[in-house]
Amino acid sequence: MSKANPKKSMHLKSMYQKSMWSMFADCFHILVENLTLFWPFLFLLLIVQLFAAMGQDTDADIFNPVLLAMLLVFWGLLMAFFAGIYHMAYQAVWRKFNPPSDKTKPPSPFENLFLLKEFFPGVGGYFSAFFIGGLIQVLLLLGIKFGSDAVIEAWGGYPAPLLKLQAQVVQQNEFPTFEQMQQVVSRLSPVDINFMQNVSLLMMGLLSAYAVFSFLTMLWPAMVIAYDTSAVNAYFKSVRQFFKTPLLMLSIVFAYILVAVSIIQLFSMVGGFLGGLQGLFLLMANLWFMLLACYLVASVRKSEEPEGQIPEGSSQGGSGSGDKPEKDSTTKTDSDADEKPKSRISYDA
């Protein structure tokens, strides 16, 4: 039976017993030192506005081939964006763990501009894994949608007053007022009210199950980058990591929700120019959450590598069909030990 690696155990113990506030502060410092992470979101905003303008003149029928083509292209661009931005975020975190040996000061803002050069290698190396991983999420949501519709139809369908209100909403393209909702509820029979209660319980159960699944697998994008693995394997790795560090992952999620809700509440009380900054601060919160996920995965990945080495991986990129490549079993000489291991995670300017 193989013995546990004492260095790995000590490193994991030090990482997981580290102050939660210290981890949050580290990720905030990484975000401040790498404001280059904001730049790709500006291009994403332009792409979203472009497709929104194109979609205004397109028939909203889901079976419209033009609309389907636009959605497919937009989905591909969106997954390419997330592959690139996660690659940048993970490298920013990994540089925090492994600063260059010849530098004692933090990198300057000008040096951090070189983080942008890692965007397109991330797209080329991990696009297929992110495309499949995102597709899994979409299929689950579609399964909830069509599954709930099938169950509701089996129960007899929505009551007539609700169908009439739904047609009115579609025709007028506006949400019904509170008075209109009260009028509809007053016309419902006890059987219809019981039916709507069952539908509400069904939807709450399905959405709660999806929320739990999303929480358990929230580390899958960082797992794809860290282990150069497939999306499916990254999902399983994320679930296994939850059972190893459940409190840590719960703390990350609750901290993100607390920050996001606080930003929304704060800026909802002010208007004008300050109110317009809400989107910017929410973007910062999302980047902070992304860095927290990468921070956790990078700490685990670092504990699995010999001290001072960078995780090995394909230097050319790929679909990510496996975990770490097999290492050469031959004995390394002194000159081999000084050689920098090949890795997609590099920080040479």
C-alpha positions in Angstrom: 0.0 0.0 0.0 1.4 3.4 -1.0 2.0 5.9 1.7 0.5 9.4 1.7 2.7 12.2 0.5 3.5 14.2 3.7 4.2 17.4 1.7 0.9 17.2 -0.1 -1.0 16.6 3.2 0.8 19.6 4.9 0.1 21.8 1.9 -3.6 20.9 1.8 -3.9 21.4 5.6 -2.3 24.8 5.3 -4.5 25.8 2.4 -7.8 24.7 3.8 -7.2 26.0 7.3 -6.1 29.3 5.9 -8.3 32.2 7.0 -11.3 32.6 4.8 -10.9 36.4 4.8 -7.3 36.0 3.7 -8.4 34.0 0.7 -11.0 36.6 -0.2 -8.4 39.3 0.2 -5.9 37.5 -2.0 -8.5 37.2 -4.8 -9.4 40.9 -4.4 -5.7 41.8 -4.7 -5.4 39.6 -7.8 -8.3 41.4 -9.3 -6.9 44.8 -8.6 -3.5 43.8 -9.9 -5.0 42.3 -13.1 -7.5 44.9 -14.3 -6.8 43.5 -17.8 -9.4 40.9 -17.0 -12.0 43.6 -17.6 -11.0 44.1 -21.2 -12.5 40.9 -22.8 -15.9 41.8 -21.2 -15.9 45.0 -23.3 -15.7 43.0 -26.4 -18.4 40.6 -25.1 -20.7 43.6 -24.6 -20.1 44.7 -28.2 -20.9 41.2 -29.4 -24.1 41.1 -27.3 -25.3 44.4 -28.7 -24.5 43.4 -32.2 -26.6 40.2 -32.0 -29.4 42.0 -30.1 -29.6 44.5 -33.0 -29.6 41.7 -35.5 -32.3 39.8 -33.6 -34.8 42.7 -33.7 -35.5 42.2 -37.4 -35.7 38.4 -37.1 -38.9 36.3 -36.5 -39.0 35.1 -32.9 -40.0 31.5 -34.0 -37.6 29.1 -32.4 -37.7 26.9 -35.6 -36.7 29.8 -37.8 -33.4 28.7 -39.4 -32.0 32.2 -39.4 -32.6 32.6 -35.6 -31.2 29.1 -34.9 -28.1 30.0 -36.9 -27.7 33.2 -34.9 -28.2 31.5 -31.6 -25.6 28.8 -32.5 -23.0 31.4 -33.5 -23.7 33.5 -30.4 -23.4 30.4 -28.2 -20.1 29.5 -29.8 -18.7 33.0 -29.3 -19.9 33.0 -25.7 -18.2 29.7 -24.9 -15.1 30.9 -26.6 -15.1 34.0 -24.5 -15.5 32.0 -21.2 -12.7 29.6 -22.3 -10.4 32.6 -22.8 -11.3 34.6 -19.7 -11.1 31.5 -17.4 -7.6 30.8 -18.9 -6.5 34.4 -18.1 -8.0 34.2 -14.6 -6.4 30.9 -13.7 -3.0 32.1 -14.9 -3.4 35.2 -12.8 -4.1 33.1 -9.7 -1.3 30.6 -10.5 1.2 33.5 -10.8 0.1 34.5 -7.3 1.1 31.0 -6.1 4.3 30.8 -8.1 5.8 34.3 -8.5 8.9 34.5 -10.8 12.0 33.7 -8.8 13.9 36.8 -10.1 11.2 39.3 -8.9 10.4 40.4 -5.4 7.9 43.0 -6.2 4.4 42.5 -7.6 4.1 42.9 -11.4 3.5 46.4 -12.7 0.2 47.2 -14.5 2.2 47.3 -17.8 3.5 43.8 -17.1 0.0 42.6 -16.4 -1.0 43.7 -19.9 0.8 40.5 -21.1 -2.1 38.5 -19.5 -4.1 39.4 -22.6 -1.9 37.2 -24.7 -3.3 34.2 -22.9 -6.9 34.8 -24.0 -6.7 33.3 -27.5 -4.5 30.3 -26.4 -7.3 29.6 -23.9 -9.9 29.8 -26.6 -7.9 27.4 -28.8 -7.1 25.0 -26.1 -10.4 24.7 -24.2 -13.2 25.8 -26.5 -14.5 22.3 -27.2 -14.5 21.5 -23.4 -16.4 24.7 -22.6 -18.8 24.2 -25.5 -19.7 20.7 -24.2 -19.8 21.8 -20.6 -22.1 24.7 -21.4 -24.3 22.5 -23.6 -24.8 20.2 -20.6 -26.2 23.2 -18.7 -28.5 24.2 -21.6 -29.8 20.6 -22.0 -30.6 20.4 -18.3 -32.6 23.6 -18.5 -34.4 22.5 -21.6 -35.2 19.2 -19.8 -36.7 21.1 -16.9 -38.8 23.2 -19.3 -40.2 20.4 -21.5 -40.5 18.0 -18.6 -42.5 20.4 -16.5 -44.7 21.2 -19.5 -45.4 17.5 -20.0 -46.3 17.0 -16.4 -48.6 20.0 -16.4 -50.3 18.8 -19.6 -50.8 15.4 -18.0 -52.5 17.1 -15.0 -55.0 18.8 -17.3 -53.2 22.0 -18.3 -53.4 25.5 -17.0 -56.8 27.0 -16.0 -58.6 29.1 -18.7 -58.2 32.4 -16.8 -54.4 32.0 -16.7 -54.3 31.1 -20.3 -56.3 34.3 -21.2 -53.9 36.4 -19.1 -50.9 34.8 -20.7 -52.3 35.6 -24.2 -52.8 39.2 -23.1 -49.3 39.5 -21.8 -47.9 38.2 -25.1 -50.1 40.5 -27.1 -49.3 43.7 -25.1 -45.7 42.7 -24.4 -45.9 43.9 -20.8 -46.1 42.3 -17.4 -49.6 42.2 -15.8 -50.3 44.6 -12.9 -51.1 43.5 -9.4 -54.8 44.3 -9.9 -54.9 42.1 -13.0 -53.4 39.3 -11.1 -55.9 39.7 -8.3 -58.8 39.5 -10.8 -57.5 36.3 -12.3 -57.0 34.7 -8.9 -60.5 35.6 -7.8 -61.9 33.8 -10.8 -60.0 30.6 -10.0 -61.9 27.6 -8.5 -60.6 25.7 -5.5 -59.5 22.9 -7.9 -57.6 25.4 -10.0 -55.9 26.9 -6.9 -54.9 23.4 -5.8 -53.6 22.8 -9.3 -51.5 26.0 -9.3 -50.1 25.0 -5.8 -49.0 21.7 -7.2 -47.4 23.4 -10.2 -45.5 25.8 -7.9 -44.2 22.9 -5.9 -43.1 21.1 -9.0 -41.2 24.1 -10.4 -39.6 24.8 -7.0 -38.4 21.2 -6.8 -37.0 21.2 -10.3 -35.3 24.5 -10.0 -33.9 23.6 -6.5 -32.5 20.4 -8.0 -30.8 22.4 -10.8 -29.5 25.0 -8.2 -27.9 22.1 -6.2 -26.4 20.7 -9.4 -25.0 24.1 -10.4 -23.5 24.5 -6.9 -21.9 21.1 -6.8 -20.4 21.6 -10.3 -19.5 25.3 -10.0 -15.7 24.5 -10.2 -15.9 22.7 -13.6 -14.6 25.6 -15.7 -11.5 26.0 -13.5 -11.1 22.2 -13.4 -11.0 22.1 -17.2 -8.2 24.7 -17.2 -6.2 23.3 -14.3 -6.3 19.6 -15.4 -6.6 20.0 -19.2 -9.5 17.6 -19.0 -12.9 17.0 -20.6 -16.0 18.8 -19.4 -17.7 15.6 -18.1 -14.6 14.7 -16.1 -14.4 18.3 -14.8 -18.0 18.0 -13.6 -17.1 14.9 -11.6 -14.0 16.5 -10.2 -16.0 19.5 -9.0 -18.5 17.2 -7.2 -15.6 15.3 -5.6 -14.0 18.5 -4.5 -17.2 19.6 -2.8 -17.2 16.5 -0.5 -13.6 17.3 0.4 -14.1 21.0 1.1 -17.9 21.6 1.5 -17.6 24.6 4.0 -15.1 26.3 1.7 -17.3 26.1 -1.4 -20.4 27.1 0.6 -18.4 30.2 1.9 -17.5 31.2 -1.6 -21.1 31.0 -2.8 -22.5 32.8 0.2 -19.9 35.5 0.0 -20.6 36.1 -3.7 -24.4 36.3 -3.1 -23.9 38.7 -0.2 -21.6 41.0 -2.2 -24.0 40.9 -5.3 -27.1 41.6 -3.2 -25.4 44.3 -1.3 -24.3 46.0 -4.6 -27.9 45.8 -6.0 -29.4 47.1 -2.8 -26.9 49.9 -2.5 -27.1 51.2 -6.0 -30.9 50.9 -6.1 -31.1 53.6 -3.5 -29.1 56.1 -5.6 -29.8 57.3 -9.1 -28.1 59.2 -11.8 -24.4 58.5 -12.6 -23.8 56.5 -9.4 -26.7 54.2 -10.2 -25.2 53.5 -13.6 -22.1 52.1 -11.9 -24.1 49.1 -10.6 -23.2 47.0 -13.7 -19.5 47.7 -13.3 -19.5 46.6 -9.6 -21.5 43.5 -10.5 -18.9 42.7 -13.1 -16.2 43.1 -10.5 -18.2 40.7 -8.2 -18.5 38.1 -11.0 -14.7 38.3 -11.7 -14.0 38.0 -8.0 -16.1 34.9 -7.8 -14.3 33.5 -10.9 -11.0 34.1 -9.2 -12.2 32.5 -6.0 -13.1 29.3 -7.9 -9.7 29.3 -9.7 -8.0 30.0 -6.4 -9.5 26.9 -4.8 -8.7 24.7 -7.8 -5.2 26.0 -8.1 -4.5 25.3 -4.5 -5.6 21.7 -4.9 -3.6 21.4 -8.2 -0.5 22.8 -6.5 -0.7 20.3 -3.7 -0.6 17.5 -6.3 2.7 18.7 -7.9 6.2 18.4 -6.6 7.3 21.6 -4.9 8.5 24.3 -7.2 7.0 22.8 -10.4 4.2 23.9 -12.6 1.4 21.5 -13.5 2.3 19.7 -16.7 0.0 19.8 -19.6 -0.2 19.9 -23.4 1.7 22.9 -24.7 -0.3 23.0 -27.9 -3.8 22.9 -26.5 -6.6 20.5 -27.4 -10.0 19.3 -26.5 -8.9 18.2 -23.1 -9.5 14.5 -23.2 -7.7 13.4 -20.1 -5.9 14.5 -16.9 -2.2 14.7 -16.5 0.1 13.1 -19.1 2.2 10.2 -17.9 5.6 11.3 -16.6 8.8 9.7 -17.7 9.8 7.0 -15.3 13.5 7.4 -15.9 15.7 8.9 -13.2 16.3 12.6 -13.7 19.8 14.0 -13.7 20.8 17.3 -12.0 20.5 19.1 -15.4 17.0 17.7 -15.9 15.9 18.9 -12.5 16.7 22.5 -13.5 14.9 22.3 -16.7 11.6 24.1 -16.8 8.7 21.6 -17.2 6.5 22.0 -20.3 3.1 23.4 -19.5 0.3 25.4 -20.9 0.4 27.4 -17.7 3.3 29.8 -18.4 4.0 33.4 -17.4 7.0 34.4 -19.5 6.3 37.9 -20.9 
